[in-house]
Amino acid sequence: MSLILSIETAVSVCSVALHDDMGLRGILEIHQENVHARKLMPAIKDLLEQYGVESTALEAVAVSEGPGSYTGLRIGVSTAKGIAFAHQIPLIGISTLDALAAPLVGLVEDPSFIIPMIDARRMEVYSKVFDHGMVEQEALSPVIVDEMSYREYLEMGRVYFCGDGADKVSKVVKHPNARFLKVTNSASSIGELALHKFRKKDFVDIAYFEPNYLKEFRVLKSKKNPLAL
């Protein structure tokens, strides 16, 4: 029986889950800002202990690969890589946006569209567009949001926006076909998608796998001292 540890740290939530062939076995989530560095490893330890699982029993580790918070992704991916390397088990990368969209499949009508999105600050989001069956219609891209954003899909049917970028879109997109859902990132969805990849042996290379930051991380210099980082 497959046993997969899943990690989601792309946004503010710190979420870990265990999945086996029957689906979700257990989950632990911490809904606090900026706790990934301190809370992720203790959360994994607590989850394994709660369900009586030894780390040596894990058959794979899955992790949210982005887009998302630079710090959160770096911590989640480095932790997942460390566990996979230490136990010599496969590493599975899952798109943060795919995991946001997946729980809506089967719940939305045809024709309709699912647009998961991550807040990218200012008036930007990272988004993908799927049809009701989660067939990709538009690849991952950064979008500067205005009142005309996603209009071509809104004219064809209902559009379900989800993720922490959806609130931003709701303030400017007022089309009657727009629906804004409170679906948030969770290791539960990461694990469900990881099970499919595990069965297909769709793994990433531990040595070369990196998160999808999309935007290059920039260190801003102090205005008081132009030479200081």
C-alpha positions in Angstrom: 0.0 0.0 0.0 1.4 3.4 -1.0 1.9 5.9 1.9 2.7 9.5 0.9 3.6 12.5 3.0 2.4 15.7 1.4 3.5 19.2 2.2 1.8 22.6 1.4 3.7 25.8 2.3 3.2 27.9 -0.8 1.0 30.4 1.1 0.4 31.3 4.7 -1.0 27.9 5.8 1.4 25.3 6.9 -0.3 22.0 6.0 0.9 18.4 6.0 -1.0 15.2 5.2 -0.8 11.5 4.9 -2.4 9.6 2.0 -2.6 5.9 1.3 -4.4 3.9 -1.5 -7.7 4.6 0.2 -7.2 8.4 0.2 -6.6 10.9 3.0 -5.4 9.2 6.2 -4.7 12.3 8.3 -4.0 16.0 8.1 -2.5 18.7 10.3 -2.8 22.4 9.4 -1.5 25.6 11.1 -3.2 28.8 9.9 -0.7 31.4 11.0 1.6 33.7 9.1 5.3 33.2 8.9 5.5 29.9 10.9 6.8 27.5 8.2 10.4 27.6 9.4 9.5 26.9 13.0 6.4 24.7 12.6 6.8 22.5 9.6 9.1 19.8 10.9 7.3 19.6 14.3 4.0 19.3 12.4 5.3 16.4 10.3 6.6 14.7 13.5 3.2 15.2 15.2 1.3 13.9 12.2 3.3 10.7 11.9 3.1 10.1 15.7 -0.7 10.8 15.8 -1.3 8.1 13.1 1.3 5.7 14.3 3.5 5.9 11.2 7.3 5.6 11.2 9.1 7.8 8.7 10.7 4.7 7.3 7.3 3.5 6.2 6.8 6.4 3.8 7.0 5.5 0.1 7.1 9.0 -1.3 7.0 12.7 -0.4 4.9 15.2 -2.3 5.3 19.0 -2.1 3.6 22.1 -3.5 6.0 23.4 -6.2 4.5 26.9 -6.6 3.8 29.5 -7.5 3.6 31.1 -4.1 5.6 32.6 -1.3 9.4 32.5 -1.9 10.1 31.7 1.7 7.3 29.2 2.1 8.2 27.3 -1.1 11.9 27.2 -0.2 11.2 25.8 3.2 8.6 23.3 2.0 10.7 22.0 -1.0 14.0 21.8 1.0 12.2 19.9 3.7 10.6 17.5 1.2 13.9 17.0 -0.6 15.7 16.3 2.7 13.1 13.6 3.7 13.1 12.0 0.3 16.9 11.9 0.2 17.3 10.6 3.7 14.9 7.7 3.2 15.7 7.2 -0.5 12.1 7.5 -1.6 10.6 9.4 -4.6 9.8 13.1 -4.6 6.6 14.3 -6.3 6.1 17.9 -7.3 2.5 19.2 -7.5 1.4 22.6 -9.0 0.0 24.8 -6.3 -2.8 25.9 -8.7 -3.6 22.4 -9.8 -4.1 21.5 -6.2 -6.4 24.5 -5.7 -8.6 23.5 -8.6 -8.8 19.8 -8.1 -11.4 19.8 -5.3 -13.9 21.6 -7.5 -13.9 19.0 -10.3 -17.3 17.3 -10.3 -18.9 20.1 -8.3 -19.2 22.7 -11.1 -21.5 22.6 -14.1 -20.7 22.2 -17.8 -20.0 24.7 -19.3 -18.0 26.5 -16.7 -14.4 27.3 -15.8 -12.2 27.0 -12.7 -9.6 29.7 -12.2 -7.3 29.0 -9.2 -5.1 31.9 -8.3 -2.3 33.0 -5.9 -1.9 36.6 -4.7 1.2 38.2 -6.2 0.9 41.5 -4.4 -0.2 44.8 -5.9 -2.9 44.0 -8.5 -1.2 40.9 -9.8 -2.1 37.2 -9.4 -0.7 34.0 -10.7 -3.4 31.9 -12.3 -4.4 29.0 -14.5 -7.6 28.4 -16.3 -9.3 25.0 -16.4 -12.6 23.8 -17.8 -15.1 22.1 -15.6 -13.3 18.7 -16.0 -9.9 20.3 -15.2 -8.6 20.3 -18.7 -6.2 23.2 -18.9 -7.4 26.1 -21.1 -4.7 28.6 -20.2 -1.2 27.9 -18.8 0.2 29.3 -15.6 0.9 33.0 -16.0 1.1 36.3 -14.0 -2.0 38.5 -14.6 -2.4 42.2 -13.8 -6.0 42.3 -12.7 -8.5 44.8 -14.1 -12.3 44.9 -14.9 -11.7 43.1 -18.2 -9.6 40.2 -16.8 -10.8 36.7 -17.8 -13.7 38.3 -19.8 -13.5 35.7 -22.6 -14.3 32.9 -20.2 -16.9 34.9 -18.3 -18.8 35.4 -21.6 -18.9 31.6 -22.1 -20.3 30.5 -18.8 -19.8 30.7 -15.0 -16.3 31.1 -13.8 -15.2 29.9 -10.4 -12.3 31.8 -8.9 -10.5 30.3 -5.9 -7.4 30.8 -3.9 -6.0 33.7 -1.9 -5.9 35.9 -5.1 -9.7 35.6 -5.6 -10.6 38.3 -3.1 -8.5 40.8 -5.1 -10.3 39.9 -8.3 -13.7 40.1 -6.7 -13.1 43.8 -6.1 -12.8 44.7 -9.8 -14.4 41.9 -11.8 -18.2 42.4 -11.5 -19.5 40.1 -14.3 -22.7 38.2 -13.4 -21.0 34.9 -14.2 -18.2 35.4 -11.7 -18.3 33.2 -8.6 -15.7 33.6 -5.8 -15.2 30.5 -3.6 -13.4 30.1 -0.3 -11.2 27.3 -1.4 -7.8 27.4 0.2 -4.5 25.6 -0.2 -4.2 22.3 1.6 -1.9 19.3 1.7 -5.0 17.2 1.3 -5.3 18.2 -2.4 -1.5 17.9 -2.9 -1.7 14.3 -1.7 -4.7 13.4 -3.8 -2.9 14.5 -7.0 0.3 12.9 -5.8 -1.4 9.5 -5.5 -2.1 9.6 -9.3 1.5 10.6 -10.0 2.8 7.9 -7.7 0.9 5.2 -9.6 2.4 6.4 -12.8 5.9 6.7 -11.3 5.9 10.4 -12.3 8.6 11.6 -10.0 11.0 14.6 -10.0 14.8 14.5 -9.7 15.6 15.3 -6.1 19.0 16.9 -7.0 17.6 19.3 -9.6 14.1 20.0 -8.5 13.4 23.7 -7.7 10.2 25.5 -6.8 8.4 27.6 -9.4 8.8 31.1 -8.0 7.9 32.8 -11.3 9.2 36.1 -10.2 12.9 36.4 -9.3 13.3 37.1 -5.6 14.9 40.5 -5.0 16.7 41.8 -1.9 15.9 45.4 -1.4 18.7 47.7 -0.3 18.3 50.0 2.6 17.5 53.6 1.7 19.7 54.8 4.6 22.7 52.9 3.5 22.8 52.1 -0.3 25.5 49.5 0.3 23.5 47.6 2.9 21.4 44.6 2.1 
